[in-house]
Amino acid sequence: MKAMVVTNGAITIVNAISISKGSAMAIDLRTVAEVEVVEGGDVEIASARDRYGELEVSREGGLIREVVTEVRRRKGIDDLGFRVMVQSEIPSARGLKSSSSVGTAVAVAALKASGCEVRSDEVLEMVVSASIRSGTSITGALDDAAACLLGGVVVTDNLNRRLLMRSEAPSWVNVVLLIPPVKRYTGTFDRESLRPIKKLIEAAHDMATRGDFWTAATLNGVMHAVITDVPLDPIIGAMRLGAMASGMSGKGPTIFAVCEKEVTGDVRSHFSNYEGEVVVCSPTNHSALDELCSSRS
């Protein structure tokens, strides 16, 4: 039995690290996970590649194994082995939710391949638990996992593992990304360094809960850039050119700008003045669960 599942990347609206509440918007950078049930009860990672080459199996491999362990434990299928292949357009350790995208894709594919029921709440619970145990997330990244799995814009309470809302993402904007070559890892991130901006991030989360996503994303993104010494010039320049929102995504170092399509070219040109790859993508409402419904119809 074999299954293939596609999940999204995402950008940060509100970073959950400091307040254990977050928000994220899915973008159309994809992860494809193919999982095959095999004999022997082992988990084999046959291949794992991201946008720039091999995924770091020591990092993502731990998450993949923890996700499969969660699936087997919860479904009582410890005797099954799994062969996993992952191909992702999302660069790892850049703040674009590569781990959450891999985790959700593998969870759904493993459930589907083993003939188990697939429920969004259960998938998210599995991925959150696996993310914490593997060290790929501090809070479990429910916001990131929900955006990767369900698409659209999500707002979450990560501490209590609650999805507070999901809204459709707009189709009339682009997202321009400036992806620097340097990586940032969760294990080396100093959570205490965010203490001075906690009240501002709480305010950003309140804005997101009210649907004011662009103000929330900019406030959050600028504050996290300042506190982690990411240069502000790309962000300020994008706003001057007419971006609706701009800031640092996740723990960085990627800078994003949400733009109306008329100014996308200007923002892209502006970002090209800085070191890194510039990528233009779009928000997406794609849900991996919609694919499952279509395959059954």
C-alpha positions, 0 to 999 in steps of 0.5 A, spaced: 500 500 500 502 506 497 500 514 498 502 520 496 500 527 499 502 534 497 502 540 503 503 547 503 509 552 505 507 558 509 509 565 512 508 567 519 503 572 521 504 572 528 510 568 531 508 563 537 515 562 540 514 568 545 506 567 547 504 560 545 499 563 540 500 564 533 498 565 526 500 563 519 498 563 511 499 558 506 503 559 500 504 555 494 511 552 495 509 544 496 512 538 499 510 531 496 511 525 501 510 518 498 509 513 503 509 505 502 507 500 507 513 495 507 514 488 511 519 489 517 516 494 522 522 499 520 522 506 518 526 507 512 527 514 509 529 512 502 530 520 500 529 527 502 530 533 498 528 540 499 529 546 494 537 546 495 538 539 495 538 534 500 534 535 507 538 534 513 536 527 515 539 528 522 534 533 523 528 532 518 529 525 519 528 525 526 521 528 525 519 523 520 520 518 524 517 521 530 511 522 526 510 515 523 511 513 531 505 517 532 501 514 527 503 507 529 502 508 536 495 512 535 492 507 530 495 500 533 499 498 527 506 497 530 507 491 526 507 495 520 514 498 516 514 504 512 518 507 506 518 514 506 520 519 500 520 526 501 521 532 495 520 539 497 520 546 494 521 549 501 528 551 503 529 548 510 531 552 516 529 559 513 522 560 516 518 558 511 515 552 515 519 546 512 518 542 518 511 543 519 510 541 511 514 535 511 511 533 518 503 534 515 505 530 509 508 524 512 502 523 517 497 524 512 500 519 507 502 514 512 495 514 515 492 513 508 497 508 506 495 504 512 488 504 510 486 509 517 481 514 517 484 521 516 482 527 520 485 534 521 485 534 528 488 528 529 493 529 524 495 536 527 495 533 534 500 528 531 505 533 528 505 537 534 507 532 538 512 529 534 515 536 532 516 537 540 519 530 541 524 531 535 526 538 537 524 541 530 519 546 534 519 549 541 511 550 541 509 544 537 508 549 531 500 548 531 499 554 527 504 552 522 502 545 521 495 547 520 496 552 515 501 547 511 495 542 512 489 546 511 491 552 507 488 559 507 490 563 514 490 560 520 490 563 528 491 558 533 492 557 541 498 553 541 499 552 548 492 549 548 492 546 541 486 549 539 485 552 532 481 558 533 480 560 526 481 559 519 480 564 513 480 563 506 487 566 503 486 572 498 487 570 491 489 577 488 495 578 492 502 575 491 508 573 496 515 575 494 520 572 498 527 574 500 531 567 502 538 568 504 543 563 504 544 562 512 540 557 516 537 558 523 535 552 527 530 552 532 535 549 537 539 555 537 534 560 538 534 564 544 526 564 546 528 569 552 531 574 547 523 575 545 521 577 552 521 585 550 516 584 545 511 580 548 506 585 549 507 587 542 506 580 539 500 579 543 497 585 540 499 582 533 495 576 535 489 580 537 489 583 530 490 577 527 484 574 531 480 580 528 482 579 521 487 584 520 492 580 518 496 585 514 497 589 520 499 583 524 504 580 520 508 587 519 508 588 526 510 581 528 515 581 522 518 588 524 519 586 531 522 579 530 527 582 525 529 588 530 530 583 536 534 578 532 538 583 528 535 582 521 536 588 516 530 592 516 532 595 509 528 590 505 522 590 509 522 598 509 523 598 502 517 594 500 513 598 504 515 604 501 513 601 494 506 599 496 507 592 499 501 591 504 505 587 509 512 585 510 517 582 515 521 576 517 517 570 517 518 565 523 525 565 526 528 567 519 532 569 516 527 569 510 523 576 509 516 576 505 512 582 502 505 581 501 503 585 495 498 587 490 500 584 483 501 591 480 507 592 485 510 585 485 515 587 480 517 593 483 518 589 490 521 583 487 526 588 483 528 591 490 529 585 494 534 583 488 539 588 491 540 584 497 543 577 498 539 571 497 534 568 492 528 572 490 521 567 489 514 570 487 509 565 490 502 566 492 497 564 498 493 558 497 487 555 500 489 548 498 488 542 503 491 536 503 484 533 506 481 536 499 485 531 495 483 525 499 476 527 498 477 527 491 481 521 491 475 517 494 469 520 489 
